[in-house]
Amino acid sequence: MIITTLGWLWIGILVGSTAGLVWSTIYYTRKIGTLEDEIKTLRGTRNVLKDELIKLNNSPKPKPRSRRKGYKK
């Protein structure tokens, strides 16, 4: 009787650990997929914002100020 109980206990442990491993693999695979999608979206946003900054910083030089009348160096 003790041997059969221990056998069922080991079978339960093996089945439970296998099921837990499969469940955690499926769960984290989905989670990693959503995080990778978010990373791609954020990288795209970063590139668009970087291009905007480059456009804003590459403006032509401002027109120089005119000298005051009557001013001598």
C-alpha positions as CSV (number, residue, x, y, z in Angstrom):
1,M,0.0,0.0,0.0
2,I,2.8,2.4,0.8
3,I,4.5,1.7,-2.5
4,T,1.4,2.4,-4.6
5,T,0.8,5.6,-2.7
6,L,4.4,6.7,-3.3
7,G,4.0,5.7,-7.0
8,W,0.9,7.8,-7.4
9,L,2.7,10.7,-5.6
10,W,5.6,10.5,-8.0
11,I,3.3,10.3,-11.0
12,G,1.4,13.4,-9.7
13,I,4.7,15.3,-9.2
14,L,5.9,14.5,-12.7
15,V,2.6,15.4,-14.3
16,G,2.2,18.5,-12.3
17,S,5.7,19.8,-13.0
18,T,5.3,19.0,-16.7
19,A,2.0,20.8,-16.9
20,G,3.5,23.8,-15.0
21,L,6.4,24.0,-17.3
22,V,4.2,23.9,-20.4
23,W,1.9,26.5,-18.9
24,S,4.7,28.9,-18.0
25,T,6.3,28.5,-21.4
26,I,3.1,29.4,-23.2
27,Y,2.4,32.3,-20.8
28,Y,5.8,33.9,-21.1
29,T,6.0,33.3,-24.9
30,R,2.8,35.4,-25.3
31,K,4.1,38.1,-22.9
32,I,7.5,38.3,-24.7
33,G,5.7,38.6,-28.0
34,T,3.6,41.6,-26.8
35,L,6.7,43.3,-25.3
36,E,8.6,42.8,-28.6
37,D,5.7,44.4,-30.4
38,E,5.8,47.4,-28.0
39,I,9.6,47.7,-28.5
40,K,9.1,47.9,-32.3
41,T,6.5,50.5,-31.9
42,L,8.6,52.6,-29.6
43,R,11.6,52.3,-31.9
44,G,9.5,53.6,-34.8
45,T,8.3,56.5,-32.7
46,R,11.9,57.3,-31.6
47,N,13.1,57.3,-35.2
48,V,10.3,59.7,-36.3
49,L,11.0,62.1,-33.4
50,K,14.8,61.9,-34.2
51,D,14.0,62.9,-37.8
52,E,11.9,65.8,-36.6
53,L,14.8,67.0,-34.3
54,I,17.2,66.8,-37.2
55,K,14.8,68.8,-39.4
56,L,14.4,71.5,-36.7
57,N,18.2,71.8,-36.0
58,N,19.2,72.1,-39.7
59,S,17.5,75.4,-40.2
60,P,19.6,78.1,-42.1
61,K,21.6,80.6,-40.2
62,P,19.8,83.7,-38.9
63,K,20.2,87.0,-40.8
64,P,22.9,89.2,-39.2
65,R,21.8,92.3,-37.3
66,S,22.3,95.7,-38.9
67,R,24.7,98.1,-37.3
68,R,23.3,101.3,-35.6
69,K,23.7,104.5,-37.4
70,G,26.5,106.7,-36.1
71,Y,28.3,103.9,-34.4
72,K,32.1,103.8,-35.1
73,K,34.5,101.1,-34.1
